[in-house]
Amino acid sequence: SIADTVDVVRALLAIGGGAERAPLRTFLLMYRADPEFAKADALIAATVDALAGASVEDRELLRFVADDPRTLAPVAAVAKLGAARPLVAPPKP
């Protein structure tokens, strides 16, 4: 279900230590033009939240998704907001 997938994305973010970002980038690229994904507001938000502010590469991916004409409007709108977030500095050891 969508709710279960949102929980998985949030869990990956909580325990992934950065390793979760590559699969989430792939997930977003694969489903950005999927009409069912575009209806899943919470899943779009969780995926973009996991990527937003994390790295320059993630920001560029979100910009690409936001600007790509193949991306459905609900996904593009959230990706655009995510791409505009400032990068978060990694914690100091």
C-alpha positions as CSV (number, residue, x, y, z in Angstrom):
1,S,0.0,0.0,0.0
2,I,1.0,3.6,-0.3
3,A,1.0,4.1,3.5
4,D,3.4,1.1,3.8
5,T,5.7,2.5,1.1
6,V,5.8,5.9,2.9
7,D,6.8,4.1,6.1
8,V,9.5,2.3,4.3
9,V,10.9,5.6,2.8
10,R,10.8,7.2,6.2
11,A,12.5,4.2,7.8
12,L,15.2,4.2,5.1
13,L,15.8,7.9,5.8
14,A,16.1,7.3,9.5
15,I,18.5,4.4,9.4
16,G,20.2,4.8,6.0
17,G,23.0,7.1,6.8
18,G,22.9,8.4,3.2
19,A,22.9,5.0,1.6
20,E,19.2,5.3,1.0
21,R,19.5,8.3,-1.3
22,A,20.7,6.3,-4.4
23,P,17.7,3.9,-4.4
24,L,15.3,6.8,-3.7
25,R,16.7,8.8,-6.6
26,T,16.1,5.8,-8.9
27,F,12.6,5.4,-7.4
28,L,11.8,9.1,-8.1
29,L,13.2,8.9,-11.7
30,M,11.2,5.7,-12.4
31,Y,7.9,6.9,-11.1
32,R,7.8,10.6,-11.8
33,A,5.6,10.1,-14.8
34,D,3.4,7.4,-13.3
35,P,-0.2,8.6,-12.8
36,E,-0.7,6.4,-9.6
37,F,2.5,7.8,-8.1
38,A,1.3,11.4,-8.9
39,K,-1.8,10.8,-6.8
40,A,0.2,9.6,-3.8
41,D,0.9,13.0,-2.1
42,A,2.4,11.5,1.1
43,L,4.8,9.2,-0.9
44,I,5.9,12.0,-3.2
45,A,6.6,14.2,-0.1
46,A,8.4,11.5,1.8
47,T,10.6,10.7,-1.2
48,V,11.5,14.4,-1.9
49,D,12.0,15.1,1.8
50,A,14.6,12.3,1.9
51,L,16.5,13.9,-1.0
52,A,16.0,17.6,-0.4
53,G,18.9,19.4,1.2
54,A,21.0,16.3,1.3
55,S,23.6,16.9,-1.4
56,V,24.3,18.9,-4.6
57,E,23.6,15.8,-6.6
58,D,20.2,15.3,-5.0
59,R,19.3,18.9,-5.6
60,E,20.2,18.6,-9.2
61,L,18.1,15.5,-9.5
62,L,15.2,17.3,-8.0
63,R,15.7,20.2,-10.4
64,F,15.7,17.8,-13.3
65,V,12.6,16.1,-12.1
66,A,10.9,19.4,-11.6
67,D,11.8,20.7,-15.1
68,D,11.4,17.6,-17.1
69,P,8.2,17.8,-19.2
70,R,7.6,14.0,-18.7
71,T,7.2,14.6,-15.0
72,L,3.6,14.9,-13.9
73,A,2.6,18.2,-12.4
74,P,2.0,17.1,-8.8
75,V,5.5,15.4,-8.7
76,A,7.1,18.4,-10.4
77,A,5.7,20.8,-7.9
78,V,7.0,19.0,-4.9
79,A,10.4,18.4,-6.5
80,K,10.6,22.1,-7.3
81,L,10.0,22.9,-3.6
82,G,12.6,20.3,-2.5
83,A,15.2,21.6,-4.9
84,A,14.8,25.1,-3.4
85,R,15.7,23.9,0.1
86,P,19.1,24.9,1.4
87,L,21.7,22.1,1.7
88,V,22.1,20.8,5.3
89,A,25.6,20.7,6.5
90,P,26.7,17.2,7.6
91,P,27.2,16.8,11.3
92,K,30.8,17.3,12.5
93,P,32.4,14.1,13.9
